[in-house]
Amino acid sequence: MLMRCQWLKTFGFKVSIYGTKQSKTLVAQFHTSPSSLGCLPLRPRTCPTRYNIGQQSSGIRCRRGAKTKSTIQLKDLPQGPLPGLDSDVTLRHGASAKSRRGKKTASVTEGDHPKIYNRAEQEFDVITGHKNEHETVTLFGSQPVQDVEDTELPRYPTVVQQAWNNMRKFENCVLLTRVGGFYELYFEHAKEFGPLLNLKVAQKKTSAGLVPMAGFPFFQLDRFLKMLVQDLNCSVAISEEFPNNASGKVKSGGLMFDRKVTRIVTPGTLIDERFLDPFENNFLLSLHFPGPLTTLAVYGEGLDHANISIERDEWVNFPVGLAWLDLSTGDFFTQTTSLLSLPSAISRIGPREVILDQALQGLPTGEIPRLLGEDGKLFSYHAGTGYVSSTADWAPLLEGQPLVAENEFTREEIAAGNQLLDYVTIQLQGLRMKLQPPLRRQELENMAIDRSSMRALEIKATMREGFFKGSLLHAIRRTVTNSGARLLRQWLSSPSTSLNVINSRLDLVSFFIDYKVIRERIVILLKGSYDSQRLVQKFALGRGDADDLVSLARTIDATSKIAASLSAKLTPELDSRKGDKGDRYSTENAQTSDACLASILKRLDLDGPLSLSAQITEAIDEDGLTFQHELEESEAFGLATMAQGMFDEGQLAEQVDPKRKRIGSKRQPKFPTARDEDSIEQEAWIMRRTASRLLEKLHQHLDELREEKVTLAETLREEHGASTLTLRWTPGLGYICHIRGKDLKSTQNKLSAARSISSSKSTRSFHLHEWTELGSRIDQVKLQIKGEEQNVFQGLREQVILNIVKLRRNAAVLDELDVACSFAALAEEQNLVRPILNLGLSHKIIGGRHPTVAWSLQEQGRGFTSNDCSVGLQERVWLLTGPNMAGKSTFLRQNALISILAQVGSYVPAAYAEIGIVDQIFSRVGSADNLSQDQSTFMVEMVETAEILKRATPRSFVIMDEVGRGTTPEDGIAVSFACLHHLYHTNQCRTLFATHFHVLANMAAAAGMDKVGCYCTDVREGSNGAFSFIHRVRRGVNRQSHALKVALMAGLPQSAIDTASQVLESLHQRNLDATPQDKEFTRLEPPETNDEQHDSQYKQEHQRAY
């Protein structure tokens, strides 16, 4: 590197070195004037060999009289030792560069990497106050991928060469190249991914040597995309065929098709693939980190003198911009959060892919997973465009103006959104895209559920196996539409904190409980609808087909009938009727439900969509559409048979070995390819004849030609006395006459004008001018019909786009109705109660049940012991003690889940529930290490505890289970009491604190923490040694954990149990012999633990215990 620096300085370049200790980049800069650039060519430089998405190289465009500062990279300059200077060439600062012949030979270009550093320098200047002269302006996907020159590469056959060039342009992608009816992989992609995809790898013989290749039929694209994108986390570049014009055929070696990459598929950019999860959003998330973090990643150890470290505590409050979208639905959101809250925000969003600025690759290994808190997410690095001055740059990609004023978006959100849209535009490779206007999420609008709580409470998946079954979502989901299931998932991830929003949802649920008949009718109509959110988005991306139009029309009709059912409730003659539970219904409830229904109906807009539905129904022939699918399935079966035959022989396509003959009739698929005069009439017309006037005229003309064909066939049979004569069409021979059997000899001398093309002992085929000419006319009319059908279809697609806003709004209403009906059905099924929400800080639950555990026990025919919980102003903290397996953890979790369900807008599993709005839920439950981050079990526990103590507010709800158990008893007691003390005095939040350190009750009393209530569970022991757990929570302290009983139940050998009993007895005796000073806290009596009411409940529970 020193030799290269000297070489550059010789020519007057200013040399700078950027990067980290592991990876450094040398950048050379020089200043030029227009006069010194006069000899330089103005064309762009060819794209570098390694193509980085989002980075483009451009030529210098200089203007007379303007100063230009340009940057080149070391890789663009000659390498090796310093050469001798030629006497005819003078290169010095500000001078011209000319060759011996006086021609322009030098081309100064802007390098790739300096664009990244410019971005970091901007943010570094904020800290240091330095002024940066660089400016970078890039529009979304404004520069297309340039062709790669291959002058030094071996020339392969044209198709293989096209694939090779595309592989060089998209180095980070697996390339799938369309060749006829197959998608094929070549070179190292075939060798690496062929076995992983269970594909046979063959060798193609070329003049440049053997080329590995593998492939699969085109109709199996979704299957292999799923394996590559979702299972292997790969980015896939899809290269499609494009017909060549006359000049294009010359460039492509005379082939009919050229092959270009049309789309890059990543886990976050799925659109309508069949393997797309219908019950979950496929979010792509972009993050914009604060300037110091990006600067540290770029400059690395060079900033040690500035004392900038990512471990500094003040960094946790630095703003982070988030922007995420779902390409399959068009949803687009932004939000600003802090580094401390970022892992929880990512857990709530649940992205499939996370986009980061390419500059962050300079961070130490493992730093990104630590910051994001997600080890399993796919991180994609993108050379972002930096800040944008206005959200107006997003307008071309949106279907309307943002609903939020521009000044309400933060600087970080705009930067993240700019990076997101730029990335998506490049991945889609020019595909037309329309997204919904961005919605800005406010952190205070929704309950924050941190990442640990999302996992510990098993909201979307079980904690241990990660299964859907056993989660809260699985227990409560009764939705009947895919989009409704996605909305329910979003609500559970971010419950509302707005009383108006929550009560409006509860009002709708109450209406459907009281009016069961209307609910059942709506559910039936919803089952007949389709996923209109994703249907509409397919048309917004220009990908919808005739089947999607039919599905959309049916959904619109279902929406219209749902609106009619709801409107009927508001008619005067029905308004006085009471619901199915008339005794519960009151005038006040009637007014509330009517207001709720009026709000729903007001949001539905069916004027344009109903007209669209009528046009679709009148235009599309569903029978013809079904017949088309049958033909496609037949063709797919034939291709699969052909592919299997080629795989068995080690071939993949006709061009595997150029010397071999093309696959002939023996390799034809086993489905009919020749059609006689009866089958030739069967065409898959997807549009009705009356779809347009021109289409109707064309069909009439086709009918006339068919009648003419029938007449011709009858005439030929009569003239030649050949009853077996038929008029046919084959792919290879075109329109032919076919004779078989006894008519061969009788017609041998009569058809002098016919040209025989094939014959056998029993058949003869020949061309007849009359039939060939008539067949050509029929083909021409069919092509005209296909073209007009396409025009009609395009007109319908345009109508969908014109009504897209109304269709999306109606789809959102259907989703809310689906979730409300689901909650109503769940409430009736599980005997749930409507919660009362207020702005207080209390939490009063009577007869609460765990929604998942209670449902699981119900399936087993067992009962669940309900419990009360009243934590808040009087007793801010509940200290819960008791034996193992007695239900302490279940009690903690159920109260947190009841709060979540209430703020989602659902009825809750309790006899009574009155809850003050919760802004955050924190959970420290369960234990597990994190070896990938070098964290022990106790370290993970302390990290989660630290986050709770830092973030909890008086409106938060905290559950903590056995804090301090991962260390010595003395240390554990100290840590547990410190946490309890901090939650009580500093956070002052509603807390359920379960522990086996019974001395904490004495310590809390001694510390004057009078708002700590002590509660416990118990064990009932029989006279014969039998015992059972009492899951009822009562007031008091239980100083026996009964661990040996649980160990016996788990199957520990009796000898081990006996040993443990002896040790336990010895420890108890030692504690009794301790000095009074050692028993300072144990001598303190706990607060009053019993009253008559709880004693009575306790005795009743003992009698009912199992």
N, C-alpha and C positions, 0 to 999 in steps of 0.2 A: 504494500500500500504506500510506503514511503517513496518507492521508485515512481509510482504513478503520480503521486503528489508533485514530485520534482518535474516530471514530464509536463504536467499541466501548468505549473508555475513558469516554465520556460516560455510558454506562449502567452503569458500575461493573465492567466485565469486566477480568480480568487477561489481558493479551495476551502470547503467547510466539511466537517464530519459530524453526522448525526447518528442517533441510534442508541442502543443499549450496549452493555459490555459484551453480550453474546453475539449481537448482530449490528454491525455498523455500516452506514452508507456514506460514501464519499460523493459530494456534490460540488460541481465546478460552476462558477458564474462569471459572466463578463458583461460589461456595458457596451452598447453599440449605438451608433447614430444612423440615420437613414442613409447617409453617404457610404458608410462602411457596409451596409446591407444591400447596396445596390446590385451586387453581383450574385446574391443568393437567390435560389429558386423559391417561389412562393407556394409550391404544392405541398400538401401534407406528407409527413413521413409515414412509412408503412407501419402498421401496428406491430409492436414488439412480439417476439415469439411467445412469451408468456402473457396470456390475456387475463387481466384482472377485471372482474365485473365492476363497472363504474369508473374505471380509469381509462382515459383515451389520450392519445398523443395527437397534437395538432401542429401544423407548420406555422411559422411566424408570418403574420400579415402586417407588414410595416407600412406606415403612411409617411409621406414626405414631410419633414419638419417635426416629427414626433420622436421623443426619446423612448427607447424600448429596453426593458430589462428582461433577459431571457436566461433560461437555466437548462443545462444539459446534464446528463448522467454519465458516470464513468463507463458504463457498459456500452454507451453509444460512441465511445472514442476508441482509437486503436490501442491494443494491449501490447505488453512486452516492454523490452528495454527502450531507453530513449534513443530514437533514430537520429541520424545525422540530418542537419538542415540542408535542404536543396537551395542552391544559389538562385534558382529561378522563382522560388516561392517565398514570400515574406508574410509572416503571421505575427502581428504584434497588436497590442491593445488599440482598438479604434481603426485598424487598417483593413483594406480589402483583402479577400482571399481569392486568388486566381491560380489556375494551373498554367503549365508551360504554354498551352495552346490558347490561353486567354478565355477559356470557357468557364461558366459557373459550375463549380463542383461541390461547394460546401452547402450544407443545409442545417441550419440551427433550429432545434426543436425544443419544446418544453417537455421536461422529463415527467415520468409517472410519479415517482415518490415525492418530489417536492410539493406536489399538490396536497399530500397528506400533511407534510410538515407545515405548510402555510396555515392549515387549520389549527394545528397545535400552537404555532407561534402567535396566532391571534389571541388564544386563551392564555398563553404564557405572558403576553404583554399586559393582560389585566392585573397580573400579580406583580410583575417587575416594573411596569410603567414604560417598557421599551416601545418604540414605534416600529411597526412593520410596514414595509413598502409593498408587500405582495397582496394581490387580490385574486380571488378565484370565483368565477361565475359559471355555473353549470346548470342547465335545465334538465328536467326529468327525462332520462333516456335520450337526450338530444343528439348524441353522437352514436351512430350505428356501429356495429362490430365490423371492423375492416377485414378484408381478405388477407390471408397470410401468404407471402411469397414462398415458393418452394423450389427455388433455383438450385439449391444445394442438396435436395432430397432425391432419392431414387424415384423414378416415375412408375407408378402402379397403373393398373387398368383404371379407367375414368371413375367408375363407381367407388372403387377402393380409395383412389386418390382424393375424391371429394370427402369421404369419411375421414381420411388422414388429416386433411386441412381443417375440418370441423373439430377434430380432436385437439388440434393445436390451439385453435381459437378458444375452446372451452375446456381448458386443462383440468379444471376442478370438477368436471361433470362426467358421468357415464353417458356415452353417446349411443343412441339407438337410431339407426339409419333405415329408412323405409326403402325396400327394394321389392316392387311388385306387391305381392300379398304377404310380405314378411317384414319384420323388423330385425335387423342384424347388428351384431357387435363384431368389431375387428380388432386385430392386434392385441395389445396387452389387456384391453377391456374384455375380449373374448376369453383370454387365458385366466384372468382373475375372477370374473363374475360368471362365466359359463358354468363351472362346477357349482357355484353357490346357488345358481338359479336352476340347477338340475338340467342344464342344456348340454347337448353333445357338442364338443369342440372339434371342428374339422379344419383341414389345411387347404387353402386355396392356392393353386399353382399360378404364379405370375412370373414375368421375366425378371423381376427383382427378387424373387425367392418365394418361399412359402409364407402365406399370410394366415394366421389363426382367425377363425370366424365361428360364430354361433348365432342362432336366430330362433324366432318363433313366429307363428301366424299373427297377422295384424289384429285379429279380433281378440287375442289374448293379451293385448297391451295393458289393460287394467290390472290383470293378474300379476304381471312381472313388474309393473310400476309399483304396486304395493310392496313387493318383496324388496325392491331397490330403495324406495323412498321411505317407507315406514319401518321395515324390518332392519335394513342395513344403513339407514340414515344417509343415503347418497343423494346428490343432486343429479338429475337426469336431463340431458339435452336431447330433444326429439327432432330429428332431421326428416322432413317430409319431401315428397316429390312434387316438382313444379314443371308443367309442360314447357318445352323450349320452343321459341320461335326459330325462324330460319337462321338468324345470326347466332342465337343461343346454341343451336346444334353444333355449329362450328366450334364454339368455345368449349363445349362439353364432349368433344370427340365424336360428334354425330349421334349422340343418344337423344332419345325423345324427352328425357327428364333431366332437370337439374335438382340438386338436393341442398336445402338450406334449413338451418335450425329455426324452428318456428316458436319454440317455447322451452323454457327451463323449468322443470318441475322439482320443487323442494317440499319438505314436509309442511311448510307454512303457506305454500302457494297452490294448494289443491283447489279445483273449481267444481267439477262435476264428476269426478272419478267414482266408479262404483264402490270402491273400498272406502270412500269418505264416510266417517262415522255419522249416521243420521241423527243421533241423539246428543251430539256435542259439537260446539263451534270449533272451527279450525282456525285459530287466531295466529296471526303473524305479528310479533311485537318488535318495535324498534325502540332503542334506548339511547338517550343523549346524556352522557355523564358530565359532571362539572369540569370546568377548565383545568384545575390543578391535577386531576386524575389523568386526563388526556395528556397533559404536558409531561407528567412523570413517566407515562408509558412511552412517549416519544424520546425524551432526552435522557431518561434513565439516570445513571449515576452522576450525570453532569449537573444535576440540581442539588447535590448533597450540600453545597455551600449555601443554598437558599433555605435549608432546613425544612424542606417539604417532604412529608412522609404520609403515606396512606393510612398510617395507624393513628394519626392525631384525632383526638376525640371530637374536635370541632367540625370535622368533616362529615360526621353523621347527619348533620342538619343541612348539608349542601343540597340544592335542588337537583332532581333528576327528571328529565322529560321522558314521558312515555307516549307512544302512539301505536295503536294496534288496530288491525282490521281482519275481517273474514272475507276472503275473495268469493266464497261460495254463497254468501248472503248479502255482501256489500256493506256490512256494518263497519263503521269507522269511529274510533274513540281516541281521545287524548286525555292526559292527566299529568299533573306534576306531583311528585312525592319526594321523599328524602332518601339518602343512602340507607338510613336505619330502617325505614319502612319498605324499602324496595323488595326484599325477598317475599314479604307478605303480599305486596301488590302483584308480583309475578305469580304467586300461588293462587291468588283470587282469579286472575285472568286465565291462567292455564294455557299458555301459548304452546304451539307445536314447534315453533322456531323463533329464535331471538336474534335480532340483527344488532351488531355492534360496530362502532367505528373501527376501521382497519388500524388506526393508530393504537388501539388498545391491545394489539397483539404483542406490544412491547412489555406488557405487564408480566410479572413473574408467573411461572406455571402454577395453576391452581388458584390464582387471585380472582379471576372472573367467577368461577363457581362459588367462591367464598362470598363475593359481593352479591351475587344473584341468588345464592341459596338453592340452586337447582343443578344437581350433578347430571341428571339424565337429559336435559334439554339440549337441542342442537343449536350451537352458536355459529352464526354466519357473519363473517367480517366483510364489511362493505366500505369502499372508499367514498364516504359521504361527501355531500356538496357543501357542508358547513351550514351556517345560519342563512335564513332567507329573511327578506325584509318584510314580507307580507304573505298572508294566507291566500292572496289573490293568485299566487303561482299554482295553487291546487285546483283552481276553477276548471281547467280543461278536463280534469279527471272526475269531477263531481257532477251529479245530475241536478244540482240546485245550489243555491247560496247557503252557506253555513247558517245554522240556526242560532249560533252564538256570535256576538259581535267580535270583530277582529281583535280589538284591544283586550278582550278577556282571555285570549290565549297567551300563555307565557312564552318567553323567549325560548325556553327549553322545549316546550311542546312543539313549537313551530319547527325547531331544528330536528326533533325526532320525527315529526310528520314528514318533513322534507326528505329525510333519509329513507323513510319507509316507502314513500311513493316513488322515489327514484329507484330503489331496489326492485319494487314490484314491476315498474315499467320495463326495466331491463329483463327481468325474468320472463315476462309475457312476450317479449320480442316483437313489439308493435301491435299486439292484439288490442282491439278497441276495449276500453275499460271505463265503466261508470260506477262510481261508488256513492253511497248515501252521504249527505253532508256530515261532517264530523260533529260528534257530541262530546262536550267537555265534561268529564267526570270530576266532581268535587269530593274530596276525601270525607268531608263532614256529612255528605248526603247519604252515606251508607255505613252500616256497621263494619268495622274493620276486624277481620278474623285473621290472625297472624298464621304464618305457615305451619308452626308447630301445632296450633289449635285445630287447623283444618285437617291435619293428619290424625291427631289424638282423638278428636271427636268423631272421626270416621264419617265426615259429611259426604264426600263423594266416592270414597273407596275405603276398604278396611285397612287398619293400621299395619297388620302383619303381612298379609299376602297381597294387598293392593287390589282385592276383588271388588267388583261392583256389588255383588250380592252380599248383604250384611251391612251395607252402608245406610246412612240416613236417607239418601236419595232413593235407594232401592226400596226402602220401607214405606215411603210416602208417595211414590210416583204412581199416579193413576191416569196420566195423560194418554190420549189416543192419537195424537199427531206427533210427528218428529220435531217440528218447530216448537210445539208446546213443551216437549221434553227439554229442548235446549233452553227455553226461557226459564223453566223451573230450575234448571241447573245454574243459570246465571243468578236467579234470585237467591238461591241457597248460598252461593258464594259471596254475595254482597247484599244482605238484608237492608231494608230501608230504615232510616232514622227519622223520617217525616211522618208525623201523626196523620196528616191528611192522606198521604199515599197509603199508609197501612190500613186506615179505617175504610178507605174506598175499596180496597181489596177485600177486606172482611165483610163489607156490606154486600158485595157481589156473591161471596161465598154463602152468606146468610140467605140471600135470595134463592140460590139454587138448592139450599137445604129445604127451604119452605115450599118451593115449587119444583117438586121432584119430576113431575111429568114434563115440564118445559126442559129441565136439565137432561132427561133421557132423550128427548127429541134432538136437542142440540148435540149431544154426544154421538147419536146416530149420523147426523149430518156431518159432523167433524170427521168421523171415520170414513166417509165418502169423499172427503177433500184430499188434497195433495199438499206437499211441502211448497207452498206458494212463495215463501221467502227465497228459497234456492231456485225455484222455477223462474221467477222474475229476474234474478241475478244472472241466470244463464243467457237470457235475452239481452241484458245489459252488457254482457261480454260478447255478444254476437254468436252464441253457441247453441241457442235453442232450436229444437226441431219440431216436426209435426206432432209427435207424441206429447211434447211439452205443451203445445198449444191446446190439445184436447184436455190434458190434465188441468191446465189453467182455466179453461172454460167450465169444467165441472166444479172446480173450487169456487169460481165466481157464482155459479148457480147455488151451491151450498151456502155461500155467504148470504145470498139474497133470501133464501128460505130461513136462515137463522135470524136475519133481521126481521122477517115477517113474524116469526114466533115471538120474538121479544116485543115487537110493536103491538101484538095482540093483547099482551098483558096490560098495556096502557090504554086500551079502548074503554069507553065508559061502561059498556055492559059487563066487562070482565073486571073492572077495577074494584068493584065492591066485593068480588069473591075473595074468600080467604084461601090461604095456602093449604097444602096437604095437612099441615099441622095447625089447624085453625085456632086452637085454643092458645097457641103461642103467638099468634099473629095479632098485631095491634095497629091502630091508626098511625102511630109514630113509625113503626116498622114499614108500613105500606108507603109512607112518604119517603122514607130513606131508600127503599128498593126502587121506587119510581124514579127518584133522582139519579140513582145509580144506573138504571136502564137508559134513562134519557141521555146520560153522558156517553154510554156505549154507543147508542144509536147515532148520536151527533158525530161521532168520530168515523162512522161508516159512510163512505161515498161510493154509491153504486151506479151513478148515471153513466159515466163513460165505460166502466167495466162491464155492465150489462149489455151495452151495445157491442162491445168487443166480443163477449161470449156468444152473442147471436151471430156475429160475422163468422166466428170460428166454426160454430155448429153448422152453419149453412154452407161453408166452403169445404171443410175437410170430410172426406169419405172414410169413415172408420173401418168399414169392411175392406176397402182397398188398402188401408194402412196395415190391417192384420195380414192380408195376403202378402204385402211387401215383406213383413217380418218373416213369414214362412219361407219366402224365396231367399232371404238373407240367411236364415238358419240352414237351408239346404246348401247354399254356397259355402257357408262356414264349415259345414260337415265335410264337403268335398275338399276344401283347403286343408282341413285337419288330416284327412286321409292321405292327401298328397304329401303333407309335411311329414307324417309318420313314415311314409315310404322313403322319403329322402333321408330322414334321420337314420333309418335302418341301413341305408347304403352309404352313410357317411357324407351325404350331400346336404346342402342347405338351400341352394338355389340353382338355376340353370347355369349360371356362370361360374360354379365352383371349379370346374375344369374346362377351359375353353375348347379343348380338343374333343370333348365328349359331345355326342349329338344331343340336341334338345329333346326334352321329354316328349315322347310321341303319344300316340293313342293309347298305348299300354299303360301310361302313367296318368291317363285322364281320371278324374274322380268318378266315383260310382253313383252319379246322378245324371239324369237325362240332359244332353246338350243339343240334341236335334229335336225340332218341334214340327209336328205336322199341322195340317190346316185347322185342327181343333184346338190343339194346345197353343198355337201361335196367337190365338185371340186373347190369351190370358196375360194381361199386363197389369202391373201394380200401379194403378192411378190413385194417388192419395188425395186428389181434389175432386169434388163433385163436378159434373158437367156444367152445372149452373153457377159455378163459382165466378165466372166472368163471361161476357158475351163472346169474346174471342175464343175462349175455351169451349164454349158450347158449339160454335161454328166449326172448330177444328175436329171435335168429336163427331159431328155430323158428317164431315168430309171423310173421316176415318171409317165410319160406318159404310159410306158409299164405296170406298175402296175395298172394304172387306166383302161387300156384296159382289163387287166386280171380280174379286178373287174366287169366290164360290162359283160364279158363272163361268170363269175361265176353267176351273177344275172340271166342272160338269161337261163343258164343251170338249175338252181334251179327252175325257173318258169316252164320250159318244163318238168322236171322230176316229179314235184309234181303237175302240173296242177294248179298252183296258180299264176294268173295274177297280184294279188295285192301284191305279195311278194316284199319287198324292203330291201335294205341293208343300215343300218343307223349307226350313232354314237351319243351317248349321254354322257354328262359329268359324270354322275353317273354310268352308266351301260357299257360304252365302246361300242364296235362294236357288234350290234345285228341285227337279222333278224326280220322283222315286217310283220305281215299278218293281214288283216282285212276283214270283211264282209263275203261273201259266201265261201271264201276259208278256213275258220276256220275248218269246218267239214271234207272237202276233204283232208286236210293235217294232220289231227289229228293222224293217224296211220302211215303215210309215213315218218315223220321226227323222226325216232327212235333215231338217233344219236344226235339230238339236245337237249339242256338242257333249259327247259322253265324257264323263270325268272319272267314273269308277264302275266296276261291275264285278259280279261273282256268279256262281252257279245259280243262285236263287234271287239275286237282286241286281238292279241297275240304276245308276244315278246319272243325271245329265242336266246341263243348263239349257234353258229355253228362253229366248229373247223376251217373249211376252211376259213370262213370269218374273224374270230378272228386272224388267222395266217397271212392272207393277209393284214388285217388292221394294224397289228403290223409292217409289212414290210413297208407299206406306211408311217406310223408315223416315222419310222427310217429315211427314205429318206427325209421326210419333215424337220426333225431336222438337217440333214446334209445340206440341202439347206439353212436353216436359219443360220447355222453356217458359211457357205461359203459367204452368203450375208453380214454377219457381218465382215468377213475378207476383202471383197471388200470395204465395207464402211470404215473400218479402214484404208485401203490403200489410199482411197481418202482423208480422214482427214489428213493423214501424208503428202500428196501432198499439202494440204492447208497450213500446217505449214511450209513446205519448201519454199512456195511462199509468206509467210506472210508479209515480208518486202515490196515486190513489190505491194501486194494487198493494204497495208496501204497507200503507197505512191500514188497509183492510186486513192484511195478513197479520199485522201486530195485534189487532183486535181479536182475531180468531185465536191467536196464541194465548192471550189473557183469558178468554172464555174457556179455553181448554184447561188451563191451570186452575181456574176458579171451580170448574166442574169437578176436576180431580180432587181439589181440597174438600169440596162438599161431599163427594162419595167417600173420601177417607174419613171425614168427621162422622158420618153415619155408621160406617163400618167399624170404627174403633172407639165410638162413643166419646168424641172429643168435645171440648167446650171452647166458646169464643173468649179470647183473652181481652182484658181491659188494659189499654196502653195509656200512659200519662207521662208527664215530664218530671216526675219525682225521681228519687234515688233509692226507692225501696223495691223489694222483690218478694211478693207474697204468693206462694203456690200452696194449694191445699189438694192433697191426694194426687201428687204428681207421679208420672210414670215415664220410664225411659222408652221412647218411641220404637227403637229397634229391638231392644231386649224384650219388652212386653209383647211385641208382635211375634217374635221368635218363640217365646214361651207359649203363646196362644196357639201357635201351630202345633206344638207338642202336647196340647191339652193341659197345660200347667198355668197357674196363676202368678201374677206379679204383685209384690208387696208395694203399695203406694206409700209415699211419704210427703210430709209437709216441709216447706222451707220458707221462712220469713226473715230475710236478711236485708238490712238497710239502715234506717236512722237509729232504731233502738239497739240493734246488734249488728254492727257493721261487718264483723267477722264471725264466722262459725268455725270453731276448732273441733274437728271430728276425729274421734278415736274409736277403737274397736278392733276385734279380731280380723285376721286375714279371711277372705272369702265371705265376709259378712255384708258386702254391698256398698262399701264406702266409695269406691271409684265409680260405681254405677250411679250412686246418688249425686256425686259431683257432676258427672257428665250429663245426667238427665236435666238438671236445672239449666245448664248452659244451652242444651238443645231446645228446651222449651222456650228460652229467650229468642233463639234464632228463628224457630217456627213462628213465634208470635210476630216478629218484625218482618218476616217474609209475607205475612198476610194469611196465615193458615190458622185453623183451630188447633188447640194444643191438648196433649194427653194429661188432663188434670180434671179435678172436680171444680176448681176455681183458680183463676190466674189473674193477678193484677201486677203489672210490670212497668217500672219506670224505664224509659227509653235507654238502651245500652249503646254506647258509642264504639266500644271495643270489647272483644272477648279474648281472654288469654287463658291458656291451658298448659300446665306443667304436669303431665300425666304420662306414665310409662317410662321405660328406660331402653336406651340403645346407644351403641357407640357409633362413631363416624371415623373409621380408620382411614378413609381416603383423605380426610382433612386433618389427620393426626390428632383426633379428639377421643379421649376415653369416655366411658359412660358418665362418669361424674362431671367431666368437662362439658359434655353436651347438656347435662342437667343445669350446670351453672350458666352456660351461655343463654339458655332459654329463660332461666330465672332472671338474669341480668336484663334481658330485653323487657320482661314484664315490669320490673322495678323502675326502669327508665321511662316507659311509655304509658303505663296505666294512669288513668285520670279518675276523679271522683265518680264519673258516670260509667266507668268500666266495670265489667264482671270478670272476676278472676277465680279460677279453680286451680289448686295446687295439691298434689298428691305425693306425700312422703318425700319432701325435699330434704336433702342431706343424707340419704340412705347409702350413697355410694362411697362413704368414707368411714372413719372411726366414729363410734358413738359420741365421743366428746366433741369432735369437730362437727358432726352432723347436727347435734343439739344446738351448737353455737350458730351454725349457718341457718338452721330452721328458725331459731328465735330472731335472728337478725332480719330475715325475710318477713316474718310475722310483724315485727316491730316497724319495719319500713312501710309495709302495706297499710298498717293501722295509722301511723302518724303522718306519713308523707303522701302516699297515694290516696288514702282515705276512700278506697273503692269497696264495692261489695265483694266479699271474699269467702270462699269455702276452702278451708285448709285442713286436709286430712293428714294424720301423722301417727306413727307408732312411738314417738317420743312423748310419753304421757306427762313428763315433767314440764312440758311447755305450758300446760294449764296452770301449774303453780307459778311459773315464771311470769306468765301474763298477768295473773292476779297480783303478784308482788310488784309488777311494774305499773300498776294502776290502770291497766287497759280494761276499763269497765264495760266497753262495748264489744268485748269478745265473749261470745256465747259458747259454752262447752256442750257438745252433743256426742252421742256414741251409738254404736250397734253392739250386739251381745251374742252370747252362745248359751243355749239351754242344755244342761247336762242331766242325763237320766241316772237312776240308781244302779243300773247294770253297766255303766260305763259308756252308754250311747250318748250322742250329743247331736244337736242341730243348731243351725245358725238362725239368729233372729235378725231379719233384715229391716225391721222397723227402727227408725232413728228416734232416739229419746234424749231428753236433756240429761247431762251428766258426763262423767269421765270414766271410761273403761280402761283399767290399768293392766288388763290381761290381753295379750295379742293371740294367745292360743296357737302359736306357730307349730307346736308339735302335733296338734290335731290335724292341721292341714298337711304336714309332712307325712303323717300316717295315712291320710286319704290318698296322697300322691303315690304311695307304695314304697316308702323307704323301708329297708329291712328292720325287723324288730330289734335287732341288736343295736342298730344305729339310734333307734328311738330311745332305747334304754340308756345308752350312753349320753344322749342329749338331755334326758331327764335328770341324770345324776349331775351333769354340769350345771343345769339350770337351778337345781336345788342348792348347789354349792354357791352359785352367784347370789341367790336370794339370801342365804345365810350371811354371806360377806356384807351385803347391803344392810342387813339388820345390825351387824356389829360395827357399822361405820360410826365415826364420831359425829356429834351434833352439827359441827361445822360442815361436815361433808353432806349432811342432810338438810342444808339450809332451805333449799327450794322444795324438797320432798315433804318437809314439815308443814308447808303452807297449805291451808285448806282451800279447795277450789270454791268458786262462787256457789250460791245456792243451786243445787242440782235437781231437786225434785219438788213437785207440787202434787196436789191430789189428782188433778186431771191427768197428768202424765203418768202417775203411778197406776191409775185405773187403766189407761191405754196400754201400759206395759204388761199388766196382768192379763188383759184380754188377748194381747198378742201372744203371750206365753201359752195360753189355752189353744190358740189357733195354729201354733207353730207346727211345722212338719218335721 
